[in-house]
Amino acid sequence: MNIWEKVTGSDMVKEMKALEWRAAKLPADYLAAWEEIQANLWTYADFSGRNLMPILDGALGLLEEMAMEGQTVQEALGNDIRGFCSALAGDEGAKSYRDKWREQLNHRIAKKLNGQGAKK
């Protein structure tokens, strides 16, 4: 990957197109699960989303393998896709970008408020 691809994100576009091409071959119930996995995982993305590319690739690989073995989506992922995605992203208590931004904002506000109180 060259610097231009990294700056423009064209490398990620290529990767996502390849993932979508693979996902299009899945049975309908697996394709619906894939779309739900994507929707839930993107909340754990960093600024660029590059941190999710290997996770998405692995999740799609799991779906492809389970579909080839003839398992149902529930057998492969269980009934809690959101929990599955949380576990993929790190831990059961993994924080989304909203949680991280909220903590950062609260920290900055507390720092400003504490700084003003000390100046008096």
N, C-alpha and C positions, 0 to 999 in steps of 0.2 A: 504494500500500500504506500503510495507516495503522499507527500504533504498536501497536494491539491485534493486528492480523494478524501483525505482526513478532514480538511477544512470544509469542503462542500458536502460531505456526507454521502458521496456517490458510492463509496464502498458499502455502506449500510443498505443503500437502495438495492444494490446488486444482491446482497445477502438476503434481504427480505423477499425479493422477487424469486430467488432460488427456493426459499422456504415455502412461499406461497405455491410455487409450481409443484413441490413435493406434497404439500397439504391437499392440493386439488385432487390427488389420486386417492385420498382417504375415503372410506364410506361416509355417508351423510352424518351419522351420529358422531363419528370421530371428528369430522370437519366442524360440526357445531361445538364440540368440546375444545378443539383447537382455537376457534375464534374466542371462546370464553377464556381460555388460558391466556391468550394474547391480551385481552382486555384487562384481566386481573394483573398480569405481570408488568405491564407498562407503568403502573404506579410505583414500582420499585426501581425504575430506571434512574441513572445518573443524568447529568445535563444532556449528554449526547445520546444516551441509550445504548452505547456500545457494550456496557456491562451485561446487557441482556442477550446479546447475540448468541453466546455459547449456551445459555440457559434455554433459549427458545429452540435452538438446534437440538439440544438434548431432549427437550419435552416432545418435539415433533418426532424424533427418533423413537422414543418410547411409544408414542401413539402408533407409528408405523409398525413397530414390532408386535404390539398387542393386537393390532388389526390383522396382521398376517397369521397370528396364532389363533384367531377366531374368538378372542375374548370380547366381552361387551365393554363399553366405556366405564360402566360402574365397577366392573371387575378390575379394570386397569387403573382407574383413578379414585374410585370410591364415590361417595355422593357429595363430597365437599371440595369442589374445584378451587374455591377461594383459598381454603386451607392448604390444598396441594400446592398452589402457586406461592403461598406464603412460605411453605417449607422449601420450595425450590429457590426462593429468593434469599434464603439464609436460615432463619429460625422461625419458629412458630410466631414469635413476637416481632418479626421483621418490620421495620418502619418504612412507610412509603415516603415519597419525596414531600408530600404534604406534611407528614409528621415531622420530618427533618427541618423543613422551613419554619414550621410553627415553633419548634424548640429554639431554633436560631433567633427568630424574631423575639420570642419571650426572653431569651437570654440577653439580647441587646437592649430591650426595654428595661429589664431589671438592672442592667449595668448602668444605663443612663439615669434611672431613678436613684440608684444608690450613689452615683457620682454627684448628683445635685444635692442630695441630703448631706453629704460629707462637706460640701463647700460652704454651707451656712455657718 
